[in-house]
Amino acid sequence: MSLFDALKASGSGMTLARKWMDAVGDNIANINDVSRTDQDAFRQRFVVAQAKDYGSAHDGSTAGGVEVAGVQFGSGEGRLVYDPSNALADAKGYVKMPDIDMNSQMGQLIISQRAYQANAAVVERARASYEAAINIGAK
């Protein structure tokens, strides 16, 4: 694996981690959304990742990285909450809220942040290696 391959793989990892953090942030931002009981609740987003070009290089290099294969959405069923004072409450006093677990979202946010930091560290080390290689010829 060359240093350029390392940059390519880490760049794709940073992109995936950023999109993952965006999805988690969107889920957390809408965790308290209220809707009527006859409507769907906010549907949480899940980013689906897959390996990209893994081992497909002609020189036997295995640096391909990852990519976003798609986005999936959770159920719109939500959970019923008794809140008769809400303007969207039905005749029995219930509203629908998204069924999103804040603890799970915070765990995913931490994992995606660590993934981003790890990939950024690889980019930084590759950059330092390039600079060292350039300085060899300068002396």
Disulfide bonds with the S-S distance in Angstrom:
none
